[in-house]
Amino acid sequence: MRIIGGEFKGRHFSPGNSFKARPTTDFARENLFNILIHRIDLNEISVLDLFGGTGSITLEFVSRGCEKVTCVEKNYRHFSFIQETIKKLGVEKAVHLIKGDVFRFIEKSAGKYDLVFADPPYDLPNLETLPELIFQNDLLNPGGIFILEHGKTNNFSSHPRFSELRKYGSVHFSIFSQEKD
């Protein structure tokens, strides 16, 4: 795993060969952040990273100046790897790491975020419910963005908050927008 841009650009972290998470590819992550830096000031937003996995998205946000990132990961081994990497970088103040189930977190969270990113396993049985859960539970600030990474078999274009689809090889990002007040 490599951080693509920002303060920690080029830093490598290896979760090991037996790690079960599928990290977002460098190519897809770089293109995603190219989109984001033209839309929002990363220094001034609060981010929620669901299904943290290797922590690559969380660390990319922090590396690019985001001071408030909440990362939720259920798997103990993945959680421990993210925690260890955060300590190595010395960014404990910027990241609120939660070990827990994403669906329970969404249901109980009272927080609001400017950007929510979710990278669930592509074969997650209830993956298609995520956009509606994010909006039903009011997790986005006005004008906020929800980005869902998924495989080619999902199509969210009929969702009322869907705004665009970006494809980078086998990685698909569906982007949804919260209305501004």
N, C-alpha and C positions, 0 to 999 in steps of 0.2 A: 504494500500500500504506500502511495506517495502523495504528498500534499502538492497540489498543482500551482497554487498562487499565494501571494501575500507574504506575510512575515516569515512563515515557516516553509516557504516554497522549496521543493526539492528534498525535504526530510522524508526518510523512509522508515516504515514500521512494519514488522512482519508478525502477523498473528500466528504463523505456523501452518504446516501442511494439513493438519487435522481440523482446522477451523471450518465450521459449517456455513458461515455467512457468505453470501455472494455480494462482494462490494460493487458499487457503481463503477463502471469502467472509467479510466482516466479520460478517455476521449469524450464520453457522455458527460462526465462531471465538468470538464473544461468548457464544453459547449453550454451546459446549464448555467454556469457562473458567468459566461459571456453574456447570456441573455439577462441575467439578474442585475449585473452591474450597470446595465443601461436603463433599468427600470426603477431601481431603488438604491438608496444609500445604505450600504451594509453596516456602516458604523452606527446607525441610528435605529436599528430594528431589533425586535425580539423574535427569536426563532424557536420553533418546536420541531425536533427531529424524531420521528416515530420509527420504530424498528431500527435502532441505531447500528446493529451489526458490528462492523469494524470501527465505526465512529468516523469514517472518512468524510461524510457530509458535515457533521458537527465540527470536526477539526478544520475543514476548508472554510467554514463560516468564521470561526475564531481567527484563523490565519489571515483572513481578509478584513479583520477589524471589528467583527460583530462581538459585542461585549455581553450579550445575554442569549445564551443558547441552552435550551432544555432538551436533553436527550433521554429517550425512554428505550430500554432494552430489557427483555425478559430473561434471556439465556445468561446464566451465571458466568460462564466462560467468556462470552462476548462482553458482558458488563465489566468483568475484571480487566480485560484487555483495554477497553476504552478508558477505564479508570487509571490504569498504569500509564497509558499514553498521555493522558491529560496531565498527570504528575510530571512525566518526563519533560513536557513542554512548559510546565509551570503556569498553566492557564486554569487552575482550579476555580478562580473567582469568576471566570467568564462562562463556565459550564456547570449547569445543574444536572447531574446525572442521576437518573431514577431507574432502579431495578424493579421492573413490574410489567404487567400485561398492558399492552397498548389500548385494548378495548375498554378495560376498567379505567385506565387513566383518562381516556376521552370522556367517558361517562361521568367521572367524578371531578374533573378539572374545573377550577374556577378561573383559571388564567386565560388571558387573551394574547394572541401573538400576531405579529405583522406578516409572518410567513410560517406555514406549516409544510414540512416535507415528510413524505412517507415512502419508504422503500420496503414494503412487505415481501415475504417470499412470493414468487410469482404464482405458486400453486395454492396460496392461502384460500381456504374454502369461502370465506366471506369478504374477500378483497373488494368486490363490487359495492359493498355497503359503506366503504370508507368515506367517499365524498359526502354522502348524506349525513353520516355521523359527525363529521367535522362541522358542517353547517347547522345541524340540529342542536348540537351542544355548544354552539356559539363560540368557537375557539379562535376566530379571526377578528382582528380589529377592523373597523371600516376601511375599505380599500385594500384589505389583506389578500394574500395569495396562498392558495393551497396547491402543492405540486405532488402528484402521485406517480411514482415510478412503477411501471408494469411491463409485462410482455406483450407480444403482438396479438394475443387472443382477446384482450379486453378492449372495449370501445365505450367511452364515456361521453361521446359527443352529444348525446341527447339530454344530458344533465343540464338543468337550467343555469347553473353557474359555470359551466364549462366554457373556456375561452379559446384554448388552442391545444394542439398535439404537436410534440416535437419528437422525431425519431432519430436515433443514433445507433445504427446497427440493430442489435436485438433489444436495445433499451428504448422504451417509450416513456415520455413524460407527458401526462395530461395535466394541464394547468387550468385552475379554477380561480375565479375572482369573487371576493366579497364586495358587495355594493358599498359605495361611500355614503356617508350621512348627508 
